[in-house]
């Protein structure tokens, strides 16, 4: 059972356990009553507005029960019995009873409340009833880790606000007083609505208004609390804050749930009857009861005094430590103090918070019991009142806040110091790494050994260093500025910082002086080397073409020229005379080039420049020029003599050309004329074969008689070759063409004589007439377009067709033609000569034996069998021929053979060379 605002309530099914803090609140504090009234009114309206209505005065607007029933229907989603619309008192009581019955049906038993109090407008009873409704329908279903609703809601708030600075939710009164907890809950779920970083614990009114305005505008949570009431009330009303916080929970966690409970009818009110006469036992019991209450009250007083003394003593001991501002000016020392403070907040203070809460609880419980038992209020010992403890506690919290702020400020200051010290060290390390070896580099005389391109590279490198040096000026200034700031902030190791900063600044001055000195030396060295470089470049520009001219001239003067005509040698002599006319200008150029080298030698010697004589633009030297110029001057007269000798040689060659041309122009036409005559005879169109043979032999004798002319020409040609004469503009004939013509003439005569003799033999042996021979010759000559005495396969095929030979255009025809080609061109030369053509045509025109004819003859002797027996051969043929056949015929291997059978078919084809037999 729980007492709420004088209302006794029982919760079925373990709905909510009894809590000490609520027991002592049977009588409302006026401030709390005001807060509850405003909060509960706003809570009810947040639901009634869904039905299009609202209440203005909570104790008046629920008296008729109509809006009360409507409120229950809205928050439960269920339909209540139909209300009575009458205005009589009993109608109102009936409606309120229906509402109370509905509440009881949800597992909440209102023990000592009747509908009359609500109808009469009893504020305490009305607030108690609304609180019961809020507990049942808004808070009961809040469940976190199997805790009670209140504990679960508190744990939910603690978890959601844990990451936020200056928020420490321990209860539903003081923890929400400065407004930061409300803002943290909103920011945790909707960070877009509140800029938490801009909030301050020192502005509670602004914080509360911010949270309430945002919740009302964006979360649809009406303003249920008054910021001024929360700030001005020492301890805000817990139920009002719980009601408002539960709206946050449901807004962020989801719609509230309504449980199913069994309806329990409203119990009947009971009254106690006291008789007029007491007996001794009754009196004794009454005294014991009073004494027991008094003893319990005294125990609570003593416990309060003890707890108050202990808490105040602890605060007294803690305050000097919190007010101390002593530190060793080191980050480690302050961090140690900060850790000690965190340990204090984590381990030492929480038990004291609980002790203070218990102290207040005991005090309020004691006062409640004293009032209920008609005792006077308890007045603690001086200095130990609730307000004394509250003031001491407030002073502790202010000291904690100041101490924590000092620790954080000191930590930030020392962290900045450490950061500055580390920054100084980092920048100093980087600067010293950069300057390492720079002084030695600037003092180096390495450029004294450099060539111009190397010196320019060094100068570019030095210019880059100068730029880098200028860039580092800011870094040096930063290092000095950081050192100055460390001094200003009284860094504990300023001595070493100042010493290092001074070393860096001194070195920086030295680097600046050395840089300027090296720049001057590099500029002077560059000026001298550029002068030498200009001379080297001028030498290279002039020496290169002059050297090429010298090389070309030397090659031309010693060139082993070959000429074949008088014109060529005369052209060489003329060009040589023109060359000699340019030698004067060449001598001037030679002297100019040599003087350039002498000027370089003078500068190098004066300034002691190592490697200065080496010319980077050319490998040529003055010595090379001098040597080659001397060679040219010596080769000129030698060339004069060589050209004179060649002129005499060409005059002799001209005479030999004329002698050979006069003879060759006679012999060449004679050979051509004889060749034409022999070719005409070879065509076979002039007289009989005997006449053609006679004329050919006459030509043969005439040719051999002309041979001395060829021999004489050979002698002249030998002299021409010995004189290395390779062309002759006086004739188109060469000795080679004349020799070939002579040999072809002899070959043509011999071949034609042989062909005519073979034709006579063929004619006589085959009985071919002269007309047939002429026809064969005429057809052959017709297709021998080039008069070569031979036909290509296509020309041969056309010739056969013209003679009436049938050759098909199908595959079989191609095979027949290839067989004929194999006969007329057995060596596969690609040509058919007339004698082979004549032999083929002769065989085709006369009756000759073939393999087929011989096979047919053997088949007759064998009585149409595919084989023949030895006895049959001996019977039909002469003995010697029969034995010849028996010895050479292979055994018959075909079907239906008999022992001793011979294969006459293979034997017959072998006779004509058609098998390998």
C-alpha positions in Angstrom: 0.0 0.0 0.0 1.2 3.6 -0.8 0.0 6.9 0.6 -0.3 9.5 -2.2 -1.5 13.0 -1.2 -3.5 11.3 1.6 -4.8 8.7 -0.8 -4.1 5.0 0.0 -3.3 3.1 -3.2 -2.5 -0.6 -3.8 -0.8 -1.8 -7.0 -1.6 -5.3 -8.2 0.9 -7.6 -9.8 3.9 -5.8 -8.2 3.1 -2.7 -10.3 5.4 -0.4 -8.2 7.2 -1.0 -5.0 6.8 1.4 -2.0 9.3 4.2 -1.9 10.4 6.0 1.2 10.5 9.4 -0.5 6.8 9.3 -1.4 5.7 8.2 2.1 6.7 11.5 3.5 4.8 13.6 0.9 1.3 13.0 2.2 1.0 16.6 2.9 1.9 18.8 -0.1 4.3 21.7 0.3 2.5 24.8 -1.1 5.3 25.3 -3.7 5.0 21.7 -4.7 1.3 21.9 -4.9 1.5 24.9 -7.2 4.0 23.0 -9.5 1.9 19.8 -9.5 -1.2 21.7 -10.4 0.4 23.4 -13.3 2.2 20.3 -14.5 -0.8 18.0 -14.2 -3.1 20.5 -15.9 -0.7 20.7 -18.8 -0.3 16.9 -19.0 -4.1 16.4 -19.0 -4.5 19.0 -21.8 -1.8 17.4 -23.9 -4.2 14.4 -24.1 -7.6 16.2 -24.0 -6.6 18.4 -27.0 -6.8 15.2 -29.1 -10.5 15.2 -28.3 -10.8 18.9 -29.1 -11.1 20.1 -25.5 -9.1 21.2 -22.5 -9.3 22.2 -18.8 -8.5 25.5 -17.1 -8.9 24.6 -13.4 -8.0 21.0 -12.5 -10.0 20.8 -9.3 -13.1 22.4 -11.0 -13.2 21.0 -14.5 -13.2 17.3 -13.3 -16.0 17.7 -10.8 -18.8 16.5 -13.1 -16.7 13.5 -14.2 -17.3 14.1 -18.0 -13.8 15.4 -18.9 -12.3 12.9 -16.5 -13.9 10.0 -18.4 -12.9 11.6 -21.7 -9.3 11.9 -20.5 -9.3 8.2 -19.6 -10.7 7.2 -23.0 -8.1 9.3 -24.8 -5.1 7.9 -22.9 -6.3 4.3 -22.8 -7.8 4.1 -26.2 -10.8 2.3 -24.7 -14.5 3.3 -24.4 -15.9 3.9 -20.9 -19.6 3.4 -20.0 -21.9 6.1 -21.3 -21.7 9.2 -18.9 -24.7 10.8 -17.3 -25.4 14.2 -18.7 -27.5 15.4 -15.8 -26.4 18.3 -13.7 -27.4 16.9 -10.3 -24.9 15.9 -7.8 -25.6 12.2 -8.0 -25.1 12.4 -11.8 -21.6 13.8 -11.2 -20.8 11.2 -8.6 -21.9 8.5 -10.9 -19.6 9.7 -13.7 -16.6 10.0 -11.3 -17.3 6.5 -10.0 -17.3 5.2 -13.5 -13.8 6.8 -14.0 -12.6 5.4 -10.7 -13.9 1.9 -11.6 -12.0 2.1 -14.9 -8.8 3.1 -13.1 -9.3 0.2 -10.7 -9.8 -2.1 -13.6 -6.2 -1.3 -14.7 -4.8 -2.8 -11.5 -4.8 0.3 -9.2 -7.0 0.1 -6.1 -7.9 3.4 -4.5 -8.5 2.5 -0.9 -9.6 5.7 0.8 -11.0 7.9 -1.9 -14.5 8.5 -2.9 -16.1 10.2 -5.8 -17.5 12.8 -3.4 -14.1 14.4 -2.8 -13.6 14.8 -6.5 -17.1 16.2 -7.0 -16.5 18.6 -4.1 -13.3 19.9 -5.8 -10.8 18.6 -3.2 -7.5 19.7 -4.7 -5.3 17.2 -2.9 -7.6 14.3 -3.8 -7.8 15.5 -7.4 -4.0 15.8 -7.7 -3.6 12.4 -6.1 -6.0 10.9 -8.5 -4.3 12.5 -11.6 -0.9 11.4 -10.3 -2.3 7.9 -10.0 -3.4 8.1 -13.7 0.0 9.4 -14.7 1.8 6.6 -12.9 -0.5 4.0 -14.4 -0.6 5.2 -18.0 2.6 7.3 -18.5 5.2 5.8 -16.2 4.3 2.2 -15.3 5.3 0.8 -18.7 8.8 2.4 -18.6 11.1 -0.6 -18.2 14.9 -0.5 -18.1 16.9 -3.5 -17.0 14.0 -4.9 -14.9 13.9 -1.9 -12.6 10.9 -0.1 -11.2 9.4 2.5 -13.4 11.0 5.4 -11.4 14.4 3.7 -11.3 14.2 2.8 -14.9 13.3 6.4 -16.0 16.1 7.7 -13.8 18.6 5.2 -15.3 17.4 6.2 -18.8 18.1 9.9 -18.1 21.5 9.0 -16.6 22.6 7.0 -19.6 21.4 9.6 -22.1 23.1 12.5 -20.4 26.3 10.7 -19.3 28.5 12.3 -22.0 27.4 15.8 -21.3 29.4 18.3 -19.3 27.9 19.7 -16.1 25.0 17.2 -16.2 24.8 14.6 -13.3 21.3 13.2 -13.0 20.9 11.7 -9.5 17.2 12.5 -8.8 14.1 14.1 -10.2 14.4 17.4 -8.4 17.8 19.1 -8.0 19.4 17.4 -10.9 17.0 19.1 -13.4 17.0 22.5 -11.7 19.6 24.3 -14.0 17.9 23.1 -17.2 21.0 21.4 -18.6 19.6 17.9 -18.1 16.6 18.8 -20.2 18.8 20.3 -22.9 21.1 17.3 -22.9 18.1 14.9 -23.4 16.9 16.9 -26.4 20.4 17.3 -27.9 21.2 13.6 -27.4 18.2 12.6 -29.6 17.9 15.8 -31.8 21.3 17.5 -31.9 20.0 19.7 -34.7 17.6 21.5 -32.3 20.0 22.8 -29.6 23.6 24.0 -29.7 24.6 22.4 -26.4 28.2 23.8 -26.6 26.8 27.4 -26.1 24.9 26.6 -22.9 26.2 27.5 -19.5 25.4 26.1 -16.0 25.4 29.7 -14.8 22.3 30.5 -16.9 19.6 28.1 -15.6 16.7 30.4 -16.7 17.9 30.5 -20.3 18.6 26.8 -20.3 15.1 25.9 -19.0 13.3 28.3 -21.4 15.4 26.9 -24.3 14.5 23.3 -23.5 10.8 24.0 -22.9 10.5 26.1 -26.0 12.2 23.6 -28.3 10.2 20.7 -26.7 6.9 22.5 -27.3 7.8 23.7 -30.8 9.5 20.6 -32.3 8.6 17.7 -30.0 4.9 18.5 -29.3 5.6 18.5 -25.5 3.7 21.3 -23.8 5.3 23.5 -21.2 4.3 21.7 -18.0 6.8 23.5 -15.7 7.5 27.1 -14.9 11.3 28.0 -15.1 10.9 30.6 -12.3 9.3 28.1 -10.0 12.1 25.5 -10.6 14.8 28.1 -9.9 13.3 29.8 -6.9 12.1 26.5 -5.2 14.9 25.0 -3.0 13.8 21.5 -4.0 11.4 21.3 -7.1 8.5 18.9 -7.0 9.6 15.4 -8.0 6.3 14.3 -9.4 6.0 17.3 -11.7 9.5 16.7 -13.1 8.8 13.0 -13.4 5.6 13.7 -15.3 7.4 16.1 -17.7 10.5 13.8 -18.2 8.2 10.9 -19.0 6.9 12.9 -21.9 10.5 13.2 -23.2 10.9 9.4 -22.7 7.8 8.7 -24.7 8.6 11.3 -27.4 12.0 9.6 -27.9 11.4 6.0 -27.1 8.0 5.4 -28.7 4.3 5.4 -27.9 3.3 4.5 -24.4 1.9 1.0 -23.8 -1.2 0.3 -21.9 -1.3 -3.0 -19.9 -4.3 -5.3 -19.4 -5.4 -5.4 -15.8 -8.4 -6.9 -14.0 -11.1 -4.6 -12.8 -11.4 -4.4 -9.0 -14.4 -2.6 -7.7 -14.0 0.3 -5.4 -13.8 -0.9 -1.8 -16.4 0.3 0.8 -15.2 3.0 3.1 -14.9 1.8 6.7 -15.2 3.7 10.0 -13.9 2.9 13.4 -16.1 2.9 16.5 -14.5 3.7 19.8 -16.5 2.7 23.0 -16.7 5.0 26.0 -15.1 2.8 28.6 -11.5 1.5 28.5 -10.2 -1.4 30.5 -6.6 -1.6 31.9 -5.3 -3.7 29.1 -6.6 -1.2 26.6 -4.9 1.7 28.4 -1.6 -0.1 28.6 -1.7 -0.8 24.9 -2.4 2.8 24.2 0.5 3.9 26.3 2.9 1.4 24.7 1.8 2.6 21.3 2.5 6.2 22.2 5.9 5.4 23.8 6.9 3.3 20.8 6.2 6.1 18.4 8.1 8.5 20.7 11.1 6.1 20.9 11.1 5.8 17.1 11.0 9.5 16.8 13.9 9.9 19.2 15.9 7.3 17.3 15.4 9.3 14.1 16.4 12.5 15.9 19.6 10.9 17.2 20.4 9.4 13.8 19.8 12.8 12.1 22.2 14.5 14.6 24.8 11.8 14.0 24.5 12.0 10.2 24.5 15.8 10.2 27.6 16.0 12.4 29.5 13.5 10.3 28.5 15.1 6.9 29.3 18.7 8.2 32.7 17.4 9.6 33.5 15.8 6.2 32.6 19.1 4.4 34.8 21.0 6.8 37.8 18.7 6.2 37.2 18.7 2.4 36.9 22.5 1.9 40.6 23.4 2.5 41.7 20.9 -0.1 39.1 22.2 -2.6 40.2 25.8 -1.9 43.9 25.0 -2.3 45.5 26.5 -5.4 49.1 25.3 -4.9 50.8 23.5 -7.8 54.4 22.8 -8.9 53.8 24.6 -12.2 54.1 21.3 -14.1 51.5 19.5 -16.2 52.1 16.2 -14.5 51.5 17.8 -11.1 48.2 19.4 -12.2 47.1 16.2 -13.9 47.8 14.3 -10.7 45.6 16.8 -8.8 42.9 16.4 -11.5 43.0 12.7 -11.1 42.7 13.0 -7.4 39.7 15.2 -7.9 38.1 12.7 -10.2 38.7 10.0 -7.6 37.0 12.2 -5.1 34.0 12.7 -7.3 33.9 9.0 -8.3 34.6 7.4 -4.9 34.5 9.8 -2.0 31.6 12.1 -2.8 28.9 9.6 -4.0 28.5 8.0 -0.5 28.2 11.6 0.9 25.5 12.4 -1.6 23.6 9.3 -0.5 24.3 10.3 3.2 22.8 13.8 2.5 19.8 12.3 0.7 19.2 9.9 3.6 19.6 12.7 6.0 16.9 14.7 4.2 14.7 11.7 3.9 15.0 10.9 7.6 14.3 14.5 8.5 11.2 14.7 6.4 10.0 11.3 7.6 10.5 12.4 11.2 8.6 15.7 10.7 5.8 13.8 8.9 5.5 11.3 11.8 5.6 14.1 14.3 2.7 15.9 12.6 0.7 12.7 12.2 1.2 11.9 15.9 0.3 15.5 17.0 3.9 16.1 18.2 5.7 19.4 17.8 8.1 19.7 14.9 11.7 18.7 15.4 14.3 21.5 15.7 17.8 20.2 15.1 20.8 21.4 17.1 22.1 24.8 16.1 24.2 24.7 13.0 22.7 21.3 11.9 19.4 22.3 10.5 18.5 21.3 7.0 19.2 24.8 5.7 22.6 24.7 7.4 23.4 21.4 5.7 22.1 22.7 2.4 24.2 25.9 2.7 27.3 23.9 3.6 26.6 21.5 0.8 26.1 24.4 -1.6 29.4 25.9 -0.4 31.0 22.5 -1.1 29.5 22.4 -4.6 30.7 26.0 -5.3 34.2 25.0 -4.0 34.1 21.9 -6.2 33.1 24.0 -9.2 35.8 26.6 -8.6 38.4 23.9 -7.9 37.5 22.0 -11.1 37.5 25.2 -13.1 40.9 26.1 -11.7 42.2 22.6 -12.4 40.9 22.8 -16.0 42.3 26.3 -16.5 45.6 25.3 -15.0 45.7 22.2 -17.1 44.9 24.2 -20.2 47.6 26.7 -19.3 50.3 24.0 -18.6 49.2 22.0 -21.6 49.7 25.2 -23.7 53.1 25.6 -22.0 54.0 22.0 -22.8 52.7 22.4 -26.3 54.8 25.6 -26.7 57.8 23.8 -25.3 57.3 20.8 -27.6 56.7 23.2 -30.5 59.9 25.1 -29.7 61.8 21.9 -29.5 60.3 20.6 -32.7 61.0 23.8 -34.7 64.5 24.1 -33.1 65.3 20.4 -34.0 64.0 21.0 -37.6 66.0 24.2 -37.9 69.2 22.7 -36.6 68.7 19.7 -38.9 68.3 22.1 -41.8 71.4 24.1 -40.8 73.6 21.1 -40.2 76.6 21.3 -42.6 75.4 24.6 -44.1 78.3 26.7 -42.7 80.9 24.2 -44.1 79.1 24.2 -47.4 79.2 28.0 -47.6 82.9 28.2 -46.7 83.8 25.5 -49.3 86.0 26.5 -52.3 84.6 23.8 -54.4 83.7 26.2 -57.2 87.4 26.8 -57.9 87.6 23.4 -59.6 84.4 23.7 -61.6 83.7 24.2 -65.2 81.2 26.8 -66.3 78.2 24.5 -66.5 79.1 23.1 -63.1 79.6 26.6 -61.7 76.2 27.7 -63.0 74.7 24.6 -61.4 76.4 25.6 -58.1 75.1 29.1 -58.5 71.6 27.9 -59.1 72.0 25.7 -56.1 73.2 28.7 -54.1 70.3 30.8 -55.3 67.9 28.0 -54.2 69.7 28.0 -50.8 69.3 31.8 -50.6 65.5 31.4 -51.2 65.4 28.6 -48.7 67.4 30.8 -46.2 64.9 33.6 -46.7 62.0 31.2 -46.1 63.6 30.0 -42.9 63.7 33.6 -41.6 60.1 33.2 -40.6 60.9 30.0 -38.8 63.7 31.6 -36.8 61.4 34.4 -35.9 58.8 31.9 -34.8 61.4 30.1 -32.7 62.3 33.4 -31.0 58.6 34.3 -30.5 57.9 31.0 -28.9 60.9 31.4 -26.6 59.6 34.8 -25.7 56.1 33.5 -24.9 57.6 30.7 -22.8 59.5 33.3 -20.8 56.3 35.4 -20.4 54.4 32.4 -19.2 57.2 31.5 -16.8 58.1 28.1 -18.2 60.0 26.1 -15.7 63.0 25.4 -18.1 63.4 28.9 -19.6 67.2 28.8 -19.1 67.8 26.0 -21.6 65.2 27.4 -24.0 66.9 30.9 -24.0 70.4 29.3 -24.5 69.2 27.3 -27.4 67.4 30.2 -29.0 70.5 32.4 -28.7 72.7 29.7 -30.4 70.2 29.5 -33.2 70.1 33.3 -33.7 73.9 33.6 -33.6 74.3 30.8 -36.2 71.6 32.5 -38.3 73.7 35.7 -38.5 76.8 33.7 -39.5 74.9 31.9 -42.2 73.7 35.3 -43.7 77.3 36.7 -43.8 78.7 33.5 -45.4 75.9 33.4 -47.9 76.7 36.9 -49.2 80.4 36.2 -49.3 79.9 33.0 -51.3 77.6 34.8 -53.7 80.3 37.4 -54.5 82.9 34.7 -55.1 80.6 32.7 -57.4 79.7 35.8 -59.5 83.4 36.6 -60.0 84.3 33.0 -61.0 81.3 33.0 -63.3 82.5 36.1 -65.1 85.9 34.7 -65.8 84.6 31.3 -66.9 82.0 32.9 -69.1 84.8 34.9 -70.9 86.7 31.6 -71.5 83.5 30.0 -72.5 82.8 32.6 -75.1 86.3 32.1 -76.6 85.8 28.3 -76.5 82.4 28.6 -78.2 83.8 30.9 -80.9 86.6 28.5 -81.5 84.2 25.6 -81.7 81.9 27.5 -84.1 84.8 28.3 -86.4 86.9 25.2 -85.9 84.1 22.8 -86.7 83.3 24.0 -90.3 87.0 24.6 -90.9 87.9 21.2 -89.7 85.2 19.7 -91.9 86.6 21.7 -94.8 90.1 20.4 -94.0 88.9 16.8 -93.7 86.9 17.0 -96.9 89.8 18.7 -98.7 92.3 16.1 -97.6 89.9 13.4 -98.7 89.4 15.1 -102.1 93.2 15.6 -102.6 94.0 11.9 -101.9 90.8 10.5 -103.4 91.5 7.6 -105.8 89.3 8.9 -108.5 88.2 6.8 -111.6 87.3 8.5 -114.8 86.4 7.0 -118.2 86.2 10.0 -120.5 88.2 13.1 -121.4 85.4 15.2 -120.2 85.6 13.8 -116.7 89.3 14.3 -116.3 89.1 17.8 -117.7 86.2 18.6 -115.2 88.5 17.3 -112.3 91.4 19.5 -113.4 89.1 22.6 -113.7 87.6 22.0 -110.2 91.1 21.6 -108.7 92.2 24.9 -110.2 89.1 26.6 -108.6 90.0 25.0 -105.2 93.6 26.4 -105.3 92.1 29.9 -105.7 90.5 29.6 -102.2 93.6 28.7 -100.3 94.3 32.4 -99.4 91.0 32.9 -97.5 91.5 29.5 -95.8 94.9 30.7 -94.5 93.3 33.8 -92.9 90.6 31.6 -91.1 93.3 29.3 -89.9 95.2 32.2 -88.2 92.0 33.6 -86.6 91.2 30.2 -85.0 94.7 29.7 -83.6 94.6 33.2 -82.1 91.4 32.3 -80.1 93.2 29.4 -78.5 96.2 31.6 -77.6 93.9 34.1 -75.8 92.3 31.3 -73.7 95.7 30.1 -72.7 96.6 33.6 -71.6 93.5 33.9 -69.3 93.9 30.4 -67.8 97.5 31.1 -67.0 96.7 34.5 -65.4 93.9 33.2 -63.1 95.2 29.7 -62.6 92.0 28.0 -63.7 92.3 24.2 -63.6 90.9 22.5 -66.7 90.3 25.9 -68.3 92.1 24.8 -71.6 89.5 22.0 -72.1 86.9 23.1 -74.6 83.5 21.7 -73.7 82.1 22.4 -77.1 84.5 20.5 -79.2 87.2 17.9 -79.1 89.2 19.8 -81.8 92.5 21.5 -80.8 94.7 24.1 -82.4 97.3 21.3 -82.9 94.8 19.4 -84.9 94.1 22.4 -87.1 97.8 23.1 -87.6 98.6 19.5 -88.6 95.7 19.2 -91.0 96.4 22.6 -92.6 100.0 21.5 -93.2 98.8 18.3 -94.8 96.5 20.2 -97.2 99.3 22.5 -98.3 101.6 19.5 -99.1 98.8 17.5 -100.9 98.0 20.2 -103.4 101.1 19.8 -105.7 100.7 16.0 -105.4 97.2 16.3 -106.7 98.4 18.4 -109.7 100.7 15.6 -110.8 98.1 12.9 -110.4 95.6 14.8 -112.6 98.2 15.3 -115.4 99.0 11.6 -115.5 95.3 10.7 -115.7 94.8 13.1 -118.6 97.4 11.3 -120.7 95.8 7.9 -119.9 92.4 9.1 -121.0 93.8 10.3 -124.4 95.1 6.7 -125.1 91.7 5.2 -124.1 89.9 7.4 -126.5 92.0 5.9 -129.4 91.2 2.3 -128.3 87.4 3.0 -128.2 87.5 4.2 -131.8 89.4 1.1 -133.1 87.0 -1.3 -131.3 83.9 0.6 -132.6 85.0 0.5 -136.2 85.4 -3.3 -136.2 82.3 -4.1 -134.0 80.0 -2.0 -136.2 80.8 -4.4 -139.1 80.8 -7.8 -137.3 77.6 -7.2 -135.3 75.3 -6.6 -138.3 76.8 -9.6 -140.2 76.0 -12.0 -137.3 72.4 -10.7 -137.1 71.9 -11.1 -140.8 73.1 -14.7 -140.7 70.9 -15.5 -137.7 67.8 -14.2 -139.4 68.5 -16.4 -142.4 69.1 -19.6 -140.4 65.8 -18.9 -138.4 63.9 -18.5 -141.7 65.2 -21.9 -142.8 64.3 -23.4 -139.4 60.7 -22.4 -139.8 60.5 -25.2 -142.4 58.5 -23.3 -144.9 61.0 -23.1 -147.8 61.5 -26.3 -149.9 61.8 -29.9 -148.9 63.6 -31.2 -145.9 66.6 -32.1 -148.0 66.8 -28.6 -149.4 66.6 -27.1 -146.0 69.5 -29.4 -144.8 71.7 -28.4 -147.7 71.2 -24.7 -147.2 71.9 -25.0 -143.5 75.2 -26.7 -144.1 76.2 -24.0 -146.6 75.6 -21.4 -143.9 77.6 -23.5 -141.5 80.7 -23.4 -143.8 80.3 -19.6 -144.3 80.2 -18.9 -140.6 83.3 -20.9 -139.8 85.1 -19.0 -142.6 84.2 -15.6 -140.9 85.8 -16.6 -137.6 89.1 -14.6 -138.1 87.1 -11.4 -137.9 85.9 -12.4 -134.4 89.5 -13.2 -133.3 90.8 -9.9 -134.5 88.0 -8.1 -132.5 88.9 -10.2 -129.4 92.5 -8.8 -129.6 91.3 -5.2 -129.7 88.9 -5.9 -126.8 91.7 -7.3 -124.7 93.6 -4.0 -125.1 90.4 -2.1 -124.1 90.0 -4.3 -120.9 93.6 -3.8 -119.9 93.1 -0.1 -120.1 90.0 -0.4 -117.8 87.6 1.0 -120.5 84.0 0.1 -119.5 82.0 2.1 -122.0 82.2 3.2 -125.6 80.0 5.9 -127.0 81.0 5.1 -130.5 79.2 1.7 -130.8 76.3 -0.1 -129.2 78.1 -3.5 -129.5 80.1 -5.0 -126.7 82.4 -7.9 -126.9 80.1 -9.9 -124.7 77.1 -9.4 -127.0 79.1 -10.2 -130.1 80.4 -13.5 -128.4 76.8 -14.4 -127.4 75.5 -13.7 -130.9 78.3 -15.7 -132.5 77.7 -18.7 -130.2 73.9 -18.5 -130.7 74.5 -18.4 -134.5 76.6 -21.6 -134.3 74.0 -23.3 -132.0 71.1 -22.3 -134.2 72.7 -23.8 -137.2 73.6 -27.1 -135.5 70.1 -27.4 -133.9 68.3 -26.7 -137.1 70.5 -29.3 -138.9 69.7 -31.8 -136.2 66.0 -31.1 -136.3 65.8 -31.4 -140.1 67.7 -34.7 -140.0 65.3 -36.0 -137.3 62.3 -34.9 -139.3 63.6 -36.8 -142.3 64.1 -39.9 -140.1 60.6 -39.6 -138.7 59.1 -39.0 -142.1 60.8 -42.0 -143.6 60.0 -44.4 -140.6 56.4 -43.4 -140.1 55.4 -42.8 -143.6 54.5 -39.1 -143.0 53.9 -37.1 -146.1 55.6 -33.7 -146.8 52.2 -32.1 -146.7 51.5 -33.4 -143.2 54.9 -32.2 -142.1 54.2 -28.8 -143.5 50.9 -28.8 -141.7 52.5 -29.7 -138.4 55.2 -27.0 -138.9 52.7 -24.4 -139.9 50.5 -25.0 -136.9 53.6 -25.0 -134.5 54.9 -21.8 -136.0 51.6 -20.1 -135.8 51.4 -20.5 -132.0 55.2 -19.8 -131.6 54.6 -16.1 -131.5 58.1 -15.2 -130.3 59.8 -17.5 -132.7 61.6 -19.3 -129.9 61.1 -22.8 -131.4 59.1 -23.9 -128.4 55.6 -23.7 -127.0 54.2 -23.1 -123.5 51.6 -25.7 -122.2 48.7 -23.3 -123.1 50.1 -22.6 -126.6 50.6 -26.4 -127.1 47.0 -27.0 -126.1 45.7 -24.4 -128.5 47.9 -25.9 -131.2 46.4 -29.4 -130.6 42.9 -28.0 -130.8 43.7 -26.2 -134.1 44.8 -29.6 -135.5 41.5 -31.2 -134.6 42.6 -32.9 -131.4 39.6 -33.1 -128.9 40.5 -32.1 -125.3 37.5 -31.8 -122.9 37.1 -28.8 -120.5 36.1 -31.0 -117.7 38.3 -32.7 -115.1 38.8 -35.7 -117.3 40.0 -33.4 -120.2 42.5 -31.8 -117.8 43.8 -35.3 -116.9 44.1 -36.3 -120.5 46.1 -33.1 -121.3 48.4 -33.7 -118.4 49.1 -37.2 -119.6 50.0 -35.8 -123.1 52.3 -33.2 -121.5 54.1 -35.9 -119.6 54.8 -37.5 -123.0 56.0 -34.4 -124.9 57.7 -32.7 -121.9 59.0 -35.7 -119.8 61.5 -33.5 -117.9 58.8 -31.0 -116.9 60.7 -28.0 -118.3 57.5 -26.1 -119.0 58.0 -26.0 -122.8 57.3 -28.3 -125.8 59.9 -28.3 -128.6 59.1 -29.0 -132.2 60.8 -32.4 -132.4 58.7 -33.6 -129.4 55.6 -32.1 -130.9 56.4 -33.8 -134.2 57.0 -37.2 -132.5 53.6 -37.0 -130.7 51.7 -36.0 -133.8 53.4 -38.7 -135.8 52.4 -41.4 -133.2 48.8 -40.0 -133.2 48.6 -40.0 -137.0 49.9 -43.6 -137.6 48.8 -47.1 -136.5 50.9 -48.3 -133.5 50.6 -51.0 -130.9 49.3 -50.1 -127.4 49.1 -51.8 -124.1 45.4 -52.2 -124.5 45.8 -53.9 -127.8 48.3 -56.4 -126.4 46.0 -57.1 -123.4 43.1 -57.8 -125.7 45.2 -60.2 -127.7 46.3 -62.1 -124.5 42.5 -62.2 -123.4 41.7 -64.0 -126.7 44.4 -66.6 -126.0 43.2 -67.0 -122.4 39.6 -67.6 -123.5 38.4 -64.3 -121.7 39.9 -65.3 -118.4 41.6 -62.6 -116.4 44.7 -64.8 -116.2 46.6 -67.2 -118.6 48.2 -70.6 -117.9 51.8 -71.6 -119.0 50.4 -74.4 -121.2 48.2 -72.0 -123.1 51.2 -69.8 -123.8 53.3 -72.7 -125.0 50.4 -73.8 -127.2 49.7 -70.5 -128.9 53.2 -68.8 -129.1 56.6 -69.8 -130.4 58.7 -71.6 -127.8 61.3 -68.8 -127.2 58.5 -66.1 -126.9 56.4 -68.4 -124.7 59.2 -69.0 -122.3 60.0 -65.2 -122.3 56.4 -64.5 -121.2 56.4 -67.3 -118.6 59.6 -66.0 -117.0 58.4 -62.4 -116.8 54.7 -62.6 -116.1 53.9 -62.2 -112.4 51.6 -64.7 -110.7 47.9 -63.9 -110.8 46.5 -62.7 -107.5 43.0 -61.9 -108.4 39.7 -63.7 -107.7 39.0 -67.2 -109.1 42.6 -67.9 -109.8 44.1 -71.4 -110.2 47.6 -72.7 -109.4 50.2 -71.5 -111.9 48.0 -68.7 -113.3 49.9 -65.7 -114.7 48.9 -62.0 -114.7 49.0 -61.0 -118.4 47.5 -57.6 -117.7 50.4 -56.4 -115.5 52.9 -57.9 -118.0 51.3 -56.0 -120.9 51.2 -52.6 -119.2 54.9 -53.2 -118.1 55.9 -53.6 -121.8 54.9 -49.9 -122.4 56.4 -48.5 -119.2 53.1 -48.0 -117.4 54.2 -49.9 -114.3 57.3 -50.5 -112.2 57.7 -54.1 -113.7 
